[in-house]
Amino acid sequence: MNDVVAQLFDLARTELAIFGMVFLRIGALMALMPGFGERMVAGRVRLGLALAFTVIVAPAVATRLPAPPGEVVGFALLLMAETLNGLALGFMIRLWLMAMEMAGGLAAQSGSLSQMFGAAGEPMPAMSHLLTSAALALAMLGGLHVQLAAGLILSYDALPIGGFPAASLMRDWSLSGITAAFAFAFRLAAPFVIAALIYNVALGAMNRAMPALMVSFVGAPALSAGALILLFLAAPLMLNLWSGGFQAFLDDPFRLP
């Protein structure tokens, strides 16, 4: 009887160690994960989501995990390495949402609507709030939770547990991701930037032709109305492009853009 109890305790200790090592990476990832890690999501909910993903991922990667460290120094190194790996993964995924935020900011600035701030405590124009909320809804409807679990399982092949990511890898990965995010944001906001350029050129020509006319007071309402109409027409295409790019990234998150 005592042998059976001892075996059960050993098994439970091993499973808890595996669970804890996986939770270190997932807990750090949840701090930056779009949708699951938003400020509007309560801390207890994020903790529950991290535990739920740990229950899903841990059995799939249990055979690839090393024995838990028995020393304090070894555990501290494991904690730092897994936290860094999780934050790196979360940052790369977060860049896609930041690209939509930047696109909304560029579009709002081009249409003189950047002074309209939204809710939820984020210092973004209302246009950015609209686009990011719609993008998050599309991601959730597209099975973000399933793709996240699959990506976490694959991450143990690209970033082995307990090992710090190579500096060259993080440099190339982060620079390529940031560059791609800025380029993608500008492509999404290009219709608004081009329309604003045409508007300002036309306004300058009108001002030269009729110096006595206050063209800025006449054209400002037209610019705002045009930006809103253009948002109504372009938002579905912007969201479709973003959703396609985001899904392609989640299918192979460790490929350099």
PyRosetta script that sets phi, psi and omega in degrees:
from pyrosetta import init, pose_from_sequence

init()
pose = pose_from_sequence("MNDVVAQLFDLARTELAIFGMVFLRIGALMALMPGFGERMVAGRVRLGLALAFTVIVAPAVATRLPAPPGEVVGFALLLMAETLNGLALGFMIRLWLMAMEMAGGLAAQSGSLSQMFGAAGEPMPAMSHLLTSAALALAMLGGLHVQLAAGLILSYDALPIGGFPAASLMRDWSLSGITAAFAFAFRLAAPFVIAALIYNVALGAMNRAMPALMVSFVGAPALSAGALILLFLAAPLMLNLWSGGFQAFLDDPFRLP")
pose.set_psi(1, -43.6)
pose.set_omega(1, 179.5)
pose.set_phi(2, -64.8)
pose.set_psi(2, -35.4)
pose.set_omega(2, 178.4)
pose.set_phi(3, -65.4)
pose.set_psi(3, -39.2)
pose.set_omega(3, 178.9)
pose.set_phi(4, -65.0)
pose.set_psi(4, -44.0)
pose.set_omega(4, 178.7)
pose.set_phi(5, -63.3)
pose.set_psi(5, -40.5)
pose.set_omega(5, 178.6)
pose.set_phi(6, -64.0)
pose.set_psi(6, -39.8)
pose.set_omega(6, 178.1)
pose.set_phi(7, -65.5)
pose.set_psi(7, -39.1)
pose.set_omega(7, 177.9)
pose.set_phi(8, -64.4)
pose.set_psi(8, -40.4)
pose.set_omega(8, 178.6)
pose.set_phi(9, -65.4)
pose.set_psi(9, -41.0)
pose.set_omega(9, 178.2)
pose.set_phi(10, -64.1)
pose.set_psi(10, -41.7)
pose.set_omega(10, 178.4)
pose.set_phi(11, -64.5)
pose.set_psi(11, -43.6)
pose.set_omega(11, 179.2)
pose.set_phi(12, -64.0)
pose.set_psi(12, -39.1)
pose.set_omega(12, 179.6)
pose.set_phi(13, -66.2)
pose.set_psi(13, -38.8)
pose.set_omega(13, 178.1)
pose.set_phi(14, -65.7)
pose.set_psi(14, -45.0)
pose.set_omega(14, -180.0)
pose.set_phi(15, -64.5)
pose.set_psi(15, -39.8)
pose.set_omega(15, 178.3)
pose.set_phi(16, -66.5)
pose.set_psi(16, -35.3)
pose.set_omega(16, 177.9)
pose.set_phi(17, -65.7)
pose.set_psi(17, -43.2)
pose.set_omega(17, 176.7)
pose.set_phi(18, -62.5)
pose.set_psi(18, -45.1)
pose.set_omega(18, 179.5)
pose.set_phi(19, -59.6)
pose.set_psi(19, -43.5)
pose.set_omega(19, -178.3)
pose.set_phi(20, -67.1)
pose.set_psi(20, -40.3)
pose.set_omega(20, 179.7)
pose.set_phi(21, -65.7)
pose.set_psi(21, -38.2)
pose.set_omega(21, 178.1)
pose.set_phi(22, -70.8)
pose.set_psi(22, -36.6)
pose.set_omega(22, -178.2)
pose.set_phi(23, -64.7)
pose.set_psi(23, -30.2)
pose.set_omega(23, 179.9)
pose.set_phi(24, -59.0)
pose.set_psi(24, -44.4)
pose.set_omega(24, -179.5)
pose.set_phi(25, -72.9)
pose.set_psi(25, -43.1)
pose.set_omega(25, -176.6)
pose.set_phi(26, -70.0)
pose.set_psi(26, -37.4)
pose.set_omega(26, 178.4)
pose.set_phi(27, -62.2)
pose.set_psi(27, -40.6)
pose.set_omega(27, 176.9)
pose.set_phi(28, -68.3)
pose.set_psi(28, -37.4)
pose.set_omega(28, 179.0)
pose.set_phi(29, -63.0)
pose.set_psi(29, -39.0)
pose.set_omega(29, -177.1)
pose.set_phi(30, -65.0)
pose.set_psi(30, -20.2)
pose.set_omega(30, 179.1)
pose.set_phi(31, -68.5)
pose.set_psi(31, -25.1)
pose.set_omega(31, -177.1)
pose.set_phi(32, -119.8)
pose.set_psi(32, -2.4)
pose.set_omega(32, -174.5)
pose.set_phi(33, -68.0)
pose.set_psi(33, 127.6)
pose.set_omega(33, 176.0)
pose.set_phi(34, -60.7)
pose.set_psi(34, 140.6)
pose.set_omega(34, 179.3)
pose.set_phi(35, 84.1)
pose.set_psi(35, -62.2)
pose.set_omega(35, -177.6)
pose.set_phi(36, -77.7)
pose.set_psi(36, -28.9)
pose.set_omega(36, -175.9)
pose.set_phi(37, -107.1)
pose.set_psi(37, 21.6)
pose.set_omega(37, 180.0)
pose.set_phi(38, -70.6)
pose.set_psi(38, 156.7)
pose.set_omega(38, -179.6)
pose.set_phi(39, -63.8)
pose.set_psi(39, -31.0)
pose.set_omega(39, -178.5)
pose.set_phi(40, -71.2)
pose.set_psi(40, -15.9)
pose.set_omega(40, 177.9)
pose.set_phi(41, -83.8)
pose.set_psi(41, 128.6)
pose.set_omega(41, -177.6)
pose.set_phi(42, -64.1)
pose.set_psi(42, 151.4)
pose.set_omega(42, -179.1)
pose.set_phi(43, -60.5)
pose.set_psi(43, -37.5)
pose.set_omega(43, 179.4)
pose.set_phi(44, -67.1)
pose.set_psi(44, -34.8)
pose.set_omega(44, 178.0)
pose.set_phi(45, -67.7)
pose.set_psi(45, -42.6)
pose.set_omega(45, 177.7)
pose.set_phi(46, -62.6)
pose.set_psi(46, -39.5)
pose.set_omega(46, 177.6)
pose.set_phi(47, -64.0)
pose.set_psi(47, -42.8)
pose.set_omega(47, 177.2)
pose.set_phi(48, -62.8)
pose.set_psi(48, -38.7)
pose.set_omega(48, 177.5)
pose.set_phi(49, -65.7)
pose.set_psi(49, -40.8)
pose.set_omega(49, 178.1)
pose.set_phi(50, -62.4)
pose.set_psi(50, -41.4)
pose.set_omega(50, 178.1)
pose.set_phi(51, -66.2)
pose.set_psi(51, -38.6)
pose.set_omega(51, 179.5)
pose.set_phi(52, -64.7)
pose.set_psi(52, -44.4)
pose.set_omega(52, 178.0)
pose.set_phi(53, -66.7)
pose.set_psi(53, -32.6)
pose.set_omega(53, 177.6)
pose.set_phi(54, -64.6)
pose.set_psi(54, -41.4)
pose.set_omega(54, 177.9)
pose.set_phi(55, -62.0)
pose.set_psi(55, -32.9)
pose.set_omega(55, -179.4)
pose.set_phi(56, -77.9)
pose.set_psi(56, -42.6)
pose.set_omega(56, -171.7)
pose.set_phi(57, -81.5)
pose.set_psi(57, -37.6)
pose.set_omega(57, -173.0)
pose.set_phi(58, -55.2)
pose.set_psi(58, -47.2)
pose.set_omega(58, 179.4)
pose.set_phi(59, -63.1)
pose.set_psi(59, -29.1)
pose.set_omega(59, -177.3)
pose.set_phi(60, -76.7)
pose.set_psi(60, -23.7)
pose.set_omega(60, -177.0)
pose.set_phi(61, -114.5)
pose.set_psi(61, 8.1)
pose.set_omega(61, -175.1)
pose.set_phi(62, -60.1)
pose.set_psi(62, -36.8)
pose.set_omega(62, -177.6)
pose.set_phi(63, -73.3)
pose.set_psi(63, -16.1)
pose.set_omega(63, -179.2)
pose.set_phi(64, -97.3)
pose.set_psi(64, -0.9)
pose.set_omega(64, -176.9)
pose.set_phi(65, -91.7)
pose.set_psi(65, 141.6)
pose.set_omega(65, 177.2)
pose.set_phi(66, -78.1)
pose.set_psi(66, 174.5)
pose.set_omega(66, 175.8)
pose.set_phi(67, -66.8)
pose.set_psi(67, 141.2)
pose.set_omega(67, -179.0)
pose.set_phi(68, -62.6)
pose.set_psi(68, 140.4)
pose.set_omega(68, -179.6)
pose.set_phi(69, -66.7)
pose.set_psi(69, 140.7)
pose.set_omega(69, 179.6)
pose.set_phi(70, -94.6)
pose.set_psi(70, -14.4)
pose.set_omega(70, -178.9)
pose.set_phi(71, -98.1)
pose.set_psi(71, 157.4)
pose.set_omega(71, 179.9)
pose.set_phi(72, -66.7)
pose.set_psi(72, -40.8)
pose.set_omega(72, -179.7)
pose.set_phi(73, -63.6)
pose.set_psi(73, -43.2)
pose.set_omega(73, 178.5)
pose.set_phi(74, -63.0)
pose.set_psi(74, -39.6)
pose.set_omega(74, 178.2)
pose.set_phi(75, -67.9)
pose.set_psi(75, -38.2)
pose.set_omega(75, 178.8)
pose.set_phi(76, -64.0)
pose.set_psi(76, -41.5)
pose.set_omega(76, 177.1)
pose.set_phi(77, -65.0)
pose.set_psi(77, -40.1)
pose.set_omega(77, 176.6)
pose.set_phi(78, -62.4)
pose.set_psi(78, -42.1)
pose.set_omega(78, 179.6)
pose.set_phi(79, -61.5)
pose.set_psi(79, -46.2)
pose.set_omega(79, -179.2)
pose.set_phi(80, -67.3)
pose.set_psi(80, -41.5)
pose.set_omega(80, -178.2)
pose.set_phi(81, -65.7)
pose.set_psi(81, -46.8)
pose.set_omega(81, -178.1)
pose.set_phi(82, -69.1)
pose.set_psi(82, -34.8)
pose.set_omega(82, 175.8)
pose.set_phi(83, -64.6)
pose.set_psi(83, -41.8)
pose.set_omega(83, 178.0)
pose.set_phi(84, -65.8)
pose.set_psi(84, -41.0)
pose.set_omega(84, 177.9)
pose.set_phi(85, -62.9)
pose.set_psi(85, -43.1)
pose.set_omega(85, 179.1)
pose.set_phi(86, -65.5)
pose.set_psi(86, -41.3)
pose.set_omega(86, 178.6)
pose.set_phi(87, -66.0)
pose.set_psi(87, -37.1)
pose.set_omega(87, 178.3)
pose.set_phi(88, -63.9)
pose.set_psi(88, -44.2)
pose.set_omega(88, 177.7)
pose.set_phi(89, -63.8)
pose.set_psi(89, -44.6)
pose.set_omega(89, 179.6)
pose.set_phi(90, -62.9)
pose.set_psi(90, -38.0)
pose.set_omega(90, 179.8)
pose.set_phi(91, -65.5)
pose.set_psi(91, -42.3)
pose.set_omega(91, -179.6)
pose.set_phi(92, -65.4)
pose.set_psi(92, -37.7)
pose.set_omega(92, 177.3)
pose.set_phi(93, -72.1)
pose.set_psi(93, -36.5)
pose.set_omega(93, -178.7)
pose.set_phi(94, -65.2)
pose.set_psi(94, -27.6)
pose.set_omega(94, -179.4)
pose.set_phi(95, -58.4)
pose.set_psi(95, -31.2)
pose.set_omega(95, -179.8)
pose.set_phi(96, -68.2)
pose.set_psi(96, -38.1)
pose.set_omega(96, 176.2)
pose.set_phi(97, -71.2)
pose.set_psi(97, -36.3)
pose.set_omega(97, 176.8)
pose.set_phi(98, -63.9)
pose.set_psi(98, -32.4)
pose.set_omega(98, 176.3)
pose.set_phi(99, -62.6)
pose.set_psi(99, -41.3)
pose.set_omega(99, 177.2)
pose.set_phi(100, -68.2)
pose.set_psi(100, -37.1)
pose.set_omega(100, 176.1)
pose.set_phi(101, -62.3)
pose.set_psi(101, -43.9)
pose.set_omega(101, 178.8)
pose.set_phi(102, -65.7)
pose.set_psi(102, -38.8)
pose.set_omega(102, 177.7)
pose.set_phi(103, -62.5)
pose.set_psi(103, -42.6)
pose.set_omega(103, 177.0)
pose.set_phi(104, -64.4)
pose.set_psi(104, -38.5)
pose.set_omega(104, 177.6)
pose.set_phi(105, -65.4)
pose.set_psi(105, -42.0)
pose.set_omega(105, 177.2)
pose.set_phi(106, -63.6)
pose.set_psi(106, -42.7)
pose.set_omega(106, 179.8)
pose.set_phi(107, -65.0)
pose.set_psi(107, -42.2)
pose.set_omega(107, 179.6)
pose.set_phi(108, -66.9)
pose.set_psi(108, -39.3)
pose.set_omega(108, 178.1)
pose.set_phi(109, -65.6)
pose.set_psi(109, -39.1)
pose.set_omega(109, 179.5)
pose.set_phi(110, -66.6)
pose.set_psi(110, -31.6)
pose.set_omega(110, -179.2)
pose.set_phi(111, -97.7)
pose.set_psi(111, 13.6)
pose.set_omega(111, -179.6)
pose.set_phi(112, 57.6)
pose.set_psi(112, 35.9)
pose.set_omega(112, 178.7)
pose.set_phi(113, -116.9)
pose.set_psi(113, 11.2)
pose.set_omega(113, -176.8)
pose.set_phi(114, -72.1)
pose.set_psi(114, -14.4)
pose.set_omega(114, 178.0)
pose.set_phi(115, -80.2)
pose.set_psi(115, -6.7)
pose.set_omega(115, -179.9)
pose.set_phi(116, -90.0)
pose.set_psi(116, 103.7)
pose.set_omega(116, -178.1)
pose.set_phi(117, -93.1)
pose.set_psi(117, 147.5)
pose.set_omega(117, -179.9)
pose.set_phi(118, -92.1)
pose.set_psi(118, -160.1)
pose.set_omega(118, -177.9)
pose.set_phi(119, -106.1)
pose.set_psi(119, -161.2)
pose.set_omega(119, 176.0)
pose.set_phi(120, 68.6)
pose.set_psi(120, 12.7)
pose.set_omega(120, 172.1)
pose.set_phi(121, 78.1)
pose.set_psi(121, 3.5)
pose.set_omega(121, -179.2)
pose.set_phi(122, -96.9)
pose.set_psi(122, 129.8)
pose.set_omega(122, -179.7)
pose.set_phi(123, -77.1)
pose.set_psi(123, 69.0)
pose.set_omega(123, -179.5)
pose.set_phi(124, -129.6)
pose.set_psi(124, 152.7)
pose.set_omega(124, 173.0)
pose.set_phi(125, -63.0)
pose.set_psi(125, 160.2)
pose.set_omega(125, -179.7)
pose.set_phi(126, -61.1)
pose.set_psi(126, -31.8)
pose.set_omega(126, 179.1)
pose.set_phi(127, -65.3)
pose.set_psi(127, -39.3)
pose.set_omega(127, 177.1)
pose.set_phi(128, -66.1)
pose.set_psi(128, -40.3)
pose.set_omega(128, 177.3)
pose.set_phi(129, -60.9)
pose.set_psi(129, -42.4)
pose.set_omega(129, 180.0)
pose.set_phi(130, -62.8)
pose.set_psi(130, -47.2)
pose.set_omega(130, -177.0)
pose.set_phi(131, -69.5)
pose.set_psi(131, -42.0)
pose.set_omega(131, -179.5)
pose.set_phi(132, -68.4)
pose.set_psi(132, -37.8)
pose.set_omega(132, 177.6)
pose.set_phi(133, -64.4)
pose.set_psi(133, -42.0)
pose.set_omega(133, 177.6)
pose.set_phi(134, -66.3)
pose.set_psi(134, -37.8)
pose.set_omega(134, 179.1)
pose.set_phi(135, -65.3)
pose.set_psi(135, -42.1)
pose.set_omega(135, 177.8)
pose.set_phi(136, -63.6)
pose.set_psi(136, -39.6)
pose.set_omega(136, 178.2)
pose.set_phi(137, -63.0)
pose.set_psi(137, -41.7)
pose.set_omega(137, 178.0)
pose.set_phi(138, -64.5)
pose.set_psi(138, -39.9)
pose.set_omega(138, 180.0)
pose.set_phi(139, -63.7)
pose.set_psi(139, -42.5)
pose.set_omega(139, 178.9)
pose.set_phi(140, -65.4)
pose.set_psi(140, -41.9)
pose.set_omega(140, 178.4)
pose.set_phi(141, -66.6)
pose.set_psi(141, -27.1)
pose.set_omega(141, 179.8)
pose.set_phi(142, -82.5)
pose.set_psi(142, 6.5)
pose.set_omega(142, 177.7)
pose.set_phi(143, 84.4)
pose.set_psi(143, 45.0)
pose.set_omega(143, -179.3)
pose.set_phi(144, -61.0)
pose.set_psi(144, -36.5)
pose.set_omega(144, -178.2)
pose.set_phi(145, -65.1)
pose.set_psi(145, -38.0)
pose.set_omega(145, 178.9)
pose.set_phi(146, -69.3)
pose.set_psi(146, -45.0)
pose.set_omega(146, -180.0)
pose.set_phi(147, -66.7)
pose.set_psi(147, -33.6)
pose.set_omega(147, 177.8)
pose.set_phi(148, -65.9)
pose.set_psi(148, -43.9)
pose.set_omega(148, 178.0)
pose.set_phi(149, -61.7)
pose.set_psi(149, -42.6)
pose.set_omega(149, 178.5)
pose.set_phi(150, -65.1)
pose.set_psi(150, -40.7)
pose.set_omega(150, 178.4)
pose.set_phi(151, -65.6)
pose.set_psi(151, -35.7)
pose.set_omega(151, 177.3)
pose.set_phi(152, -65.6)
pose.set_psi(152, -39.4)
pose.set_omega(152, 178.1)
pose.set_phi(153, -65.0)
pose.set_psi(153, -41.5)
pose.set_omega(153, 178.6)
pose.set_phi(154, -69.4)
pose.set_psi(154, -25.3)
pose.set_omega(154, -176.3)
pose.set_phi(155, -64.4)
pose.set_psi(155, -24.3)
pose.set_omega(155, -179.9)
pose.set_phi(156, -74.8)
pose.set_psi(156, -14.1)
pose.set_omega(156, 171.9)
pose.set_phi(157, -83.4)
pose.set_psi(157, -40.8)
pose.set_omega(157, -178.9)
pose.set_phi(158, -78.9)
pose.set_psi(158, -37.0)
pose.set_omega(158, -179.1)
pose.set_phi(159, -125.6)
pose.set_psi(159, 88.8)
pose.set_omega(159, -177.6)
pose.set_phi(160, -58.5)
pose.set_psi(160, 148.1)
pose.set_omega(160, -177.0)
pose.set_phi(161, -66.6)
pose.set_psi(161, 138.8)
pose.set_omega(161, 178.4)
pose.set_phi(162, 83.7)
pose.set_psi(162, -7.5)
pose.set_omega(162, -179.6)
pose.set_phi(163, -104.5)
pose.set_psi(163, 134.8)
pose.set_omega(163, 176.5)
pose.set_phi(164, -73.5)
pose.set_psi(164, 137.1)
pose.set_omega(164, 179.0)
pose.set_phi(165, -64.0)
pose.set_psi(165, 143.9)
pose.set_omega(165, -179.7)
pose.set_phi(166, -63.9)
pose.set_psi(166, 142.1)
pose.set_omega(166, -178.3)
pose.set_phi(167, -62.0)
pose.set_psi(167, -39.4)
pose.set_omega(167, 179.4)
pose.set_phi(168, -65.8)
pose.set_psi(168, -38.2)
pose.set_omega(168, 178.0)
pose.set_phi(169, -64.7)
pose.set_psi(169, -46.0)
pose.set_omega(169, -179.7)
pose.set_phi(170, -65.8)
pose.set_psi(170, -35.9)
pose.set_omega(170, 178.3)
pose.set_phi(171, -64.5)
pose.set_psi(171, -50.0)
pose.set_omega(171, -178.9)
pose.set_phi(172, -65.8)
pose.set_psi(172, -41.3)
pose.set_omega(172, -177.5)
pose.set_phi(173, -65.4)
pose.set_psi(173, -46.8)
pose.set_omega(173, -177.1)
pose.set_phi(174, -71.1)
pose.set_psi(174, -42.9)
pose.set_omega(174, -179.7)
pose.set_phi(175, -64.7)
pose.set_psi(175, -42.2)
pose.set_omega(175, 178.7)
pose.set_phi(176, -66.3)
pose.set_psi(176, -38.0)
pose.set_omega(176, 178.7)
pose.set_phi(177, -67.1)
pose.set_psi(177, -43.5)
pose.set_omega(177, 179.5)
pose.set_phi(178, -65.6)
pose.set_psi(178, -42.9)
pose.set_omega(178, 178.4)
pose.set_phi(179, -61.8)
pose.set_psi(179, -44.2)
pose.set_omega(179, 179.8)
pose.set_phi(180, -65.2)
pose.set_psi(180, -35.8)
pose.set_omega(180, -179.9)
pose.set_phi(181, -66.1)
pose.set_psi(181, -44.5)
pose.set_omega(181, 179.0)
pose.set_phi(182, -65.8)
pose.set_psi(182, -42.2)
pose.set_omega(182, 179.5)
pose.set_phi(183, -64.9)
pose.set_psi(183, -41.0)
pose.set_omega(183, 179.8)
pose.set_phi(184, -66.6)
pose.set_psi(184, -39.3)
pose.set_omega(184, 178.8)
pose.set_phi(185, -62.8)
pose.set_psi(185, -42.1)
pose.set_omega(185, 179.9)
pose.set_phi(186, -67.5)
pose.set_psi(186, -37.0)
pose.set_omega(186, 177.5)
pose.set_phi(187, -63.7)
pose.set_psi(187, -39.9)
pose.set_omega(187, 179.4)
pose.set_phi(188, -66.4)
pose.set_psi(188, -37.8)
pose.set_omega(188, -177.0)
pose.set_phi(189, -90.2)
pose.set_psi(189, 2.7)
pose.set_omega(189, -175.9)
pose.set_phi(190, -57.1)
pose.set_psi(190, -41.6)
pose.set_omega(190, 178.8)
pose.set_phi(191, -58.9)
pose.set_psi(191, -37.4)
pose.set_omega(191, -179.9)
pose.set_phi(192, -71.5)
pose.set_psi(192, -39.0)
pose.set_omega(192, 179.1)
pose.set_phi(193, -66.3)
pose.set_psi(193, -42.6)
pose.set_omega(193, 179.3)
pose.set_phi(194, -65.9)
pose.set_psi(194, -42.3)
pose.set_omega(194, 178.9)
pose.set_phi(195, -63.6)
pose.set_psi(195, -39.5)
pose.set_omega(195, 178.4)
pose.set_phi(196, -66.0)
pose.set_psi(196, -37.8)
pose.set_omega(196, 177.6)
pose.set_phi(197, -63.6)
pose.set_psi(197, -45.7)
pose.set_omega(197, 178.5)
pose.set_phi(198, -62.1)
pose.set_psi(198, -40.4)
pose.set_omega(198, 179.6)
pose.set_phi(199, -62.0)
pose.set_psi(199, -45.7)
pose.set_omega(199, -177.3)
pose.set_phi(200, -68.8)
pose.set_psi(200, -35.6)
pose.set_omega(200, 175.5)
pose.set_phi(201, -64.9)
pose.set_psi(201, -43.9)
pose.set_omega(201, 178.2)
pose.set_phi(202, -65.0)
pose.set_psi(202, -38.3)
pose.set_omega(202, 179.5)
pose.set_phi(203, -65.3)
pose.set_psi(203, -39.7)
pose.set_omega(203, 176.8)
pose.set_phi(204, -64.0)
pose.set_psi(204, -39.9)
pose.set_omega(204, 178.0)
pose.set_phi(205, -65.2)
pose.set_psi(205, -40.1)
pose.set_omega(205, 177.9)
pose.set_phi(206, -65.6)
pose.set_psi(206, -37.5)
pose.set_omega(206, 179.9)
pose.set_phi(207, -67.0)
pose.set_psi(207, -34.9)
pose.set_omega(207, 176.5)
pose.set_phi(208, -70.0)
pose.set_psi(208, -36.6)
pose.set_omega(208, -178.6)
pose.set_phi(209, -76.1)
pose.set_psi(209, -35.9)
pose.set_omega(209, -178.6)
pose.set_phi(210, -130.7)
pose.set_psi(210, 81.5)
pose.set_omega(210, -176.7)
pose.set_phi(211, -62.8)
pose.set_psi(211, -27.8)
pose.set_omega(211, -176.9)
pose.set_phi(212, -77.6)
pose.set_psi(212, -15.5)
pose.set_omega(212, -178.2)
pose.set_phi(213, -84.4)
pose.set_psi(213, 131.4)
pose.set_omega(213, 177.0)
pose.set_phi(214, -79.8)
pose.set_psi(214, 82.1)
pose.set_omega(214, -172.6)
pose.set_phi(215, -67.5)
pose.set_psi(215, -28.6)
pose.set_omega(215, -178.7)
pose.set_phi(216, -66.5)
pose.set_psi(216, -37.5)
pose.set_omega(216, 178.2)
pose.set_phi(217, -71.5)
pose.set_psi(217, -30.5)
pose.set_omega(217, 178.8)
pose.set_phi(218, -77.5)
pose.set_psi(218, -38.6)
pose.set_omega(218, -173.2)
pose.set_phi(219, -86.7)
pose.set_psi(219, -21.9)
pose.set_omega(219, -177.1)
pose.set_phi(220, -60.3)
pose.set_psi(220, -47.5)
pose.set_omega(220, 176.7)
pose.set_phi(221, -62.2)
pose.set_psi(221, -35.5)
pose.set_omega(221, 178.6)
pose.set_phi(222, -66.0)
pose.set_psi(222, -37.5)
pose.set_omega(222, 179.1)
pose.set_phi(223, -64.7)
pose.set_psi(223, -45.2)
pose.set_omega(223, 179.7)
pose.set_phi(224, -65.0)
pose.set_psi(224, -43.6)
pose.set_omega(224, 178.8)
pose.set_phi(225, -63.9)
pose.set_psi(225, -41.1)
pose.set_omega(225, 178.0)
pose.set_phi(226, -63.7)
pose.set_psi(226, -37.5)
pose.set_omega(226, 178.4)
pose.set_phi(227, -65.2)
pose.set_psi(227, -40.3)
pose.set_omega(227, 179.0)
pose.set_phi(228, -67.0)
pose.set_psi(228, -41.2)
pose.set_omega(228, 177.4)
pose.set_phi(229, -64.6)
pose.set_psi(229, -41.8)
pose.set_omega(229, 178.3)
pose.set_phi(230, -65.1)
pose.set_psi(230, -36.2)
pose.set_omega(230, 176.0)
pose.set_phi(231, -62.8)
pose.set_psi(231, -40.9)
pose.set_omega(231, 178.5)
pose.set_phi(232, -61.8)
pose.set_psi(232, -36.7)
pose.set_omega(232, -178.1)
pose.set_phi(233, -82.9)
pose.set_psi(233, -36.2)
pose.set_omega(233, -171.8)
pose.set_phi(234, -94.1)
pose.set_psi(234, -19.5)
pose.set_omega(234, -175.7)
pose.set_phi(235, -58.3)
pose.set_psi(235, -44.6)
pose.set_omega(235, 178.1)
pose.set_phi(236, -58.9)
pose.set_psi(236, -40.8)
pose.set_omega(236, 179.2)
pose.set_phi(237, -67.7)
pose.set_psi(237, -40.9)
pose.set_omega(237, 178.8)
pose.set_phi(238, -60.7)
pose.set_psi(238, -45.1)
pose.set_omega(238, -179.3)
pose.set_phi(239, -67.9)
pose.set_psi(239, -35.8)
pose.set_omega(239, 178.3)
pose.set_phi(240, -66.1)
pose.set_psi(240, -42.3)
pose.set_omega(240, 177.9)
pose.set_phi(241, -65.2)
pose.set_psi(241, -42.5)
pose.set_omega(241, -179.9)
pose.set_phi(242, -64.9)
pose.set_psi(242, -43.5)
pose.set_omega(242, -178.8)
pose.set_phi(243, -63.1)
pose.set_psi(243, -41.3)
pose.set_omega(243, 178.3)
pose.set_phi(244, -64.1)
pose.set_psi(244, -43.4)
pose.set_omega(244, 178.1)
pose.set_phi(245, -66.3)
pose.set_psi(245, -39.2)
pose.set_omega(245, -179.5)
pose.set_phi(246, -68.0)
pose.set_psi(246, -41.1)
pose.set_omega(246, 177.9)
pose.set_phi(247, -64.7)
pose.set_psi(247, -39.6)
pose.set_omega(247, 178.1)
pose.set_phi(248, -64.8)
pose.set_psi(248, -37.3)
pose.set_omega(248, 178.0)
pose.set_phi(249, -66.5)
pose.set_psi(249, -43.1)
pose.set_omega(249, -179.2)
pose.set_phi(250, -67.3)
pose.set_psi(250, -27.7)
pose.set_omega(250, 176.9)
pose.set_phi(251, -66.8)
pose.set_psi(251, -30.3)
pose.set_omega(251, 177.9)
pose.set_phi(252, -146.7)
pose.set_psi(252, 76.0)
pose.set_omega(252, -173.8)
pose.set_phi(253, -69.9)
pose.set_psi(253, -14.7)
pose.set_omega(253, -176.4)
pose.set_phi(254, -99.8)
pose.set_psi(254, 9.6)
pose.set_omega(254, 175.0)
pose.set_phi(255, -89.6)
pose.set_psi(255, 131.6)
pose.set_omega(255, 178.5)
pose.set_phi(256, -68.8)
pose.set_psi(256, 134.5)
pose.set_omega(256, -179.8)
pose.set_phi(257, -60.8)
pose.dump_pdb("model.pdb")
